[in-house]
Amino acid sequence: MMMKVSLLSRLPRFNALHGVTNKYRDYLSIMKDQGTDGLCWAYSLSSAMETRYALDSGNRLMLDPLTLYNRSVPWWKSHCKEEWCKHCTQYSKTIDKGYFQDCAINYMLISHDTMIQADGEDSYLMISNASTVNITTVEELNKSLDEYGILYSAIDGSTLKQYTQSSTIDFYYSSNTTNHAVVITALGTIDEQPDLYVEIINSWGYDRFYDGLIYIKVADNSTSSLFNNFAIFNENYGIEVKHISVREEITYFALMIVFICLLIVAVLIAIYEEIHRRRLKQILASKESSSSSSSIHQLHQQDDENKSNLNKPLSSSEPTTVTKL
């Protein structure tokens, strides 16, 4: 894996109107280079998550895209049963590490997995929510970028490779093919002209396009129709992210352990009290039985004594009473 870091000297003539606007330009993700790996879906998703987190929190971090690949592809191959996602595992077998961006999002939503921070690995990001975004007009594009900040998208990358030495693409190229994941970060103008361009973060390093950024024209002006240049609006996702620090995870697990220990203690106390209650009941029952047996024995003994007295002969010392006739 090659991950190049650039200071990202921004294109000064681009005026970002929606998405990551001029005020928040420093929150754009650090540029990445996927090298020869077919992991654009992982690199672009990490860029999307980094930028969204920076917009939400004001803090920046760098994620490791390979953790997403290493966990998600084996997971899909073992868990995927539905027809709609079988094509993902088949696709990943036919080309080296190829995948689809919708599967990467669904994997994180279903498995609740996180992407590890690359510089220090002391925190993680997870996707807490994701929505498919349908864009057919400039107004819908503006609204989507204002709501999500960035859009995790796809583009006709095969054709895009022909223009890596240009930072802006001003012509319209009709295409329905989407085979390369990217991040739409903003919609704006260049040189104060009315033409509208989307800014895209790519994953081919900072030595292509303009420090890795691409500016593709999508409309003649703010009131004109939106044209789907390079099929960029075929697949778009808005995401929400959640940050988890190591300390929070440790605290969570510590609390879980304490809770489990308390639960075990409570169960043991309940068992002890139940045993004690049963033993006490047995003792009381035994005492009652013993007391009842003693009383019966005393009654039998008294009866025997009475019978003995009745059968006992009179002694000579006792006076004899004679009744005269």
C-alpha positions, 0 to 999 in steps of 0.5 A, a space after each residue: 500500500 502506498 499512502 502519500 500525504 500532501 499539503 494539498 495546495 488548493 486550486 485558488 480559482 475554485 470557489 466552493 459554494 456547496 459541500 466543503 465550502 471555502 471556510 472549511 477547505 482544510 477539512 478535506 481528506 489527506 490525499 491517498 494513493 491506492 497504487 496498483 491495488 483495485 481498492 478505490 472503493 476502500 480508499 475513497 470511502 476512507 477519504 469520505 469518512 475522514 472528511 465527514 468526521 472533520 466537518 462534524 467535529 473540527 478534528 482531522 484523522 487519517 484512516 487505514 483503508 486496508 482494514 476495510 478490505 481485510 475484514 469486509 471481503 472475507 465477511 461478505 464471502 461467508 455471510 452473503 446469501 442474497 442475490 443482490 450482493 453475490 455479484 460483489 464477491 464474484 466481482 472481487 474474484 474476477 479482478 484483483 481486489 475489486 469491489 462495489 462501494 455499496 457493499 462496503 457501506 452495507 458491510 459497515 452498517 450490518 457488521 458495525 465494524 470500524 475503520 482503524 486510524 492509520 497514524 497511531 491507531 488510537 481511535 476508530 470511525 464507523 458509519 452510523 447511517 447511509 442513504 442513497 442520494 438521487 441527483 438529477 438537478 443542480 438544486 438536488 445536488 446543492 441540497 445533498 452537499 449541504 446536508 451531507 458535506 460530501 458524497 461517496 460516489 462512482 465515476 467512469 474511471 476508465 475514460 478519466 485516466 485519459 485526462 490525468 494531466 488536467 485539473 479541469 474537464 470542461 467538456 461533456 462526456 456521455 457515459 453510463 459506466 461506473 467502475 471507479 469510486 471517488 468522493 464529491 466534495 463540493 460544487 462551485 465555480 472557477 474564475 468567477 465564471 457561471 459554469 458549475 464544477 464538482 470537485 472530486 477527491 481521487 485515490 491516484 496520488 497527488 501527482 495527478 490532476 491538481 494535487 489529486 483533485 479533479 474539477 468536472 463541469 456538470 452545468 452551464 450555470 446555476 439555473 441550467 440542466 445538470 448533465 451527468 458527466 462521466 456518469 458521476 451521478 449514477 451512484 451517490 451515497 450520503 454518510 454519517 459517521 461516529 467516532 470511537 476512541 480507544 479510551 471509550 472502548 476500554 471504558 465500555 468493556 470495563 463497564 461491561 466486565 463490572 456489570 457481568 461481575 455484579 450480575 454473577 454476585 447477585 446470582 450467587 447471593 440469590 442462590 445462597 439465600 435460596 439454599 439458606 431458606 430451604 435449610 431453615 425450612 427443613 430445620 423448622 419442619 424437623 423441630 415441629 416433627 420432633 416436638 409432635 413425636 415427644 408429645 405423643 410419647 408423653 401421652 402414651 407414657 401417661 396412659 401406661 402409668 394410669 393402666 399400671 395404677 389400676 392393675 396394682 394390688 392394694 397394700 396391707 397397710 391400706 385400711 379395708 372398708 367393710 360394708 355391713 349388711 
